[in-house]
Amino acid sequence: MRHSAAAPLAPRLRMVPWKRREGDEDAGSGITSTLILSVFTAVLGSLQFGYNIGVINAPQKIIEQNYNATWMERQGVEHPTPIDPKTLKMLWSLSVAIFSIGGMVSSFMVGIVSEWLGRKRAMIVNNGLAFLGGGFMGLAQLGKSYEMMIIGRFLIGAFSGFASGLVPMYVGEIAPTNLRGALGTLNQLAIVIGILVAQVFGLESLLGTPTLWPLLMGLSVVPSALQLLLFPFCPESPRYLYIIRNKESKAKESLKRLTGRMDVTASLNEMKEEKRRMDLERKVSILELFRSRLYRQPLLIAVVLQLSQQLSGINAVFYYSTDIFTKAGLEQPIYATIGAGAVNTVFTVISVFMVEWAGRRTLHLLGLFGMSICAILMMISLLLLERVPTIGYLSMVAIFGFVAFFEIGPGPIPWFIVSELFSQGPRPAAVAVAGFANWTCNFIIGMSFPSIADACGPYVFLLFALLLWAFAIFTYLKVPETRGRTFDDIAATFRRTPSLLDREVKPYTELDELSPDNHE
């Protein structure tokens, strides 16, 4: 039935569905102090994650000397022999790589722990691993034990594995729909700030000395201490409270604190609809996630986006950066490496503001294409560096550009888009699988990259450029836009249609209720 333009609108306005009003509520709700405190407290875990990624690099030679001193002292003879270089390399490689092993193990348990303890309590308990890991590393020199250092790195890796899943999950569930992308990007911002802080503190003029390096390692407990002080003032995820625990009154109280509104009926109704849909299905385990055709496509997207982050070549850039800066004539290349870390941070901040304006899919594509161009430039400059020394400055620009494009897309987006692609039921299992894929790939790259780089030389960047193009094609063909959409709406997309291209949310007005398509 068609309606004329002169038809009265008032009676028709009562037919507008509640879900659209909920969107309006979200759009109109501001950022409350409780929301700011909760997000800040949660991302302290990501800050610590980043710190422990970057802290191990600067004092490498000093820690190796300490390993050697311990080895010689244990011989108990007057003229002990130094540690064999191969053994020292093995101990150092284990100290670095076991961080990723700890992350692999714990990331696979994120779903179980987050359902059992809840998002907030799981992050509180996780700090126990941080205190243990920081304690072992900080006391390794005093205890004259490289085993303590290795155990500490494993424990802090396990902490980071839990944090990499719990933090984006919690932030994604408490954030308003219109701010979910921007607040989700803060997870990556905290990681890169942590890396930068570790690089600065690791300078020889600060804590990167033979006497102070244990303090450098032990400082990782500071964010955990602050998080434990602040979390009692933060609410639990209302989605967890209502959808998983069926505690409507507590969920309503949490919503009121987060939104600053006394009337949270619309938000609660959205969760009720999601719970109703979830109750129609059995609880989703990791095995069922792989078996179900319904989750196959979003799971593939989640895993491939994680691979696009780890296989992008970002580790290769930092591996080559000091050597490139040295050949370019810089007397203190460590400061240029810190400069790259600063670029990392600045462009993550830019991404926070761009993600809700440009969208996740667009920024990820932009980042992948930009990185591929910078990778080609780095390959060319490295090939010509011996014959044309001044081209080293081009490689420096390419490095900064590569890092900038990484933080625009592949750096932050894979972490939080996983929570957006799945409804409440399969979300914990999906976060666990995606996190495990990320950590496993991180470990494989860390162990195999030096050998690949030695075999391929500068052409390793051509390999990364090809991978970046492959990931860009996949993103263009398969990844949907999730900006401005509720969790249930995104999940419904996979149920309704196999095609996910260009599913942008169009502006909705009450006049849409008067369209002929809605009343035929």
Salt bridges, closest charged atoms under 4 A:
GLU73 OE2 - LYS144 NZ 2.84
GLU78 OE2 - HIS79 NE2 3.82
GLU115 OE2 - ARG119 NH1 3.09
GLU115 OE1 - LYS283 NZ 3.80
GLU147 OE1 - ARG74 NH2 2.77
GLU173 OE2 - ARG119 NH2 2.91
GLU173 OE2 - ARG427 NH1 3.01
GLU248 OE2 - LYS272 NZ 3.55
GLU270 OE2 - ARG239 NH2 3.23
GLU273 OE2 - ARG276 NH2 2.81
GLU273 OE2 - ARG277 NE 3.32
GLU274 OE1 - ARG239 NH2 2.19
ASP279 OD2 - LYS275 NZ 3.84
GLU288 OE2 - ARG282 NH1 2.71
ASP323 OD2 - LYS327 NZ 3.38
GLU356 OE1 - ARG360 NH1 3.27
GLU420 OE2 - ARG180 NE 2.79
GLU420 OE2 - ARG360 NH2 2.55
ASP488 OD2 - ARG277 NE 2.94
ASP488 OD1 - ARG495 NH2 3.99
ASP489 OD2 - ARG485 NE 3.19
ASP489 OD1 - ARG496 NH2 3.86
ASP502 OD1 - ARG361 NH1 3.48
GLU504 OE1 - ARG483 NH2 2.81
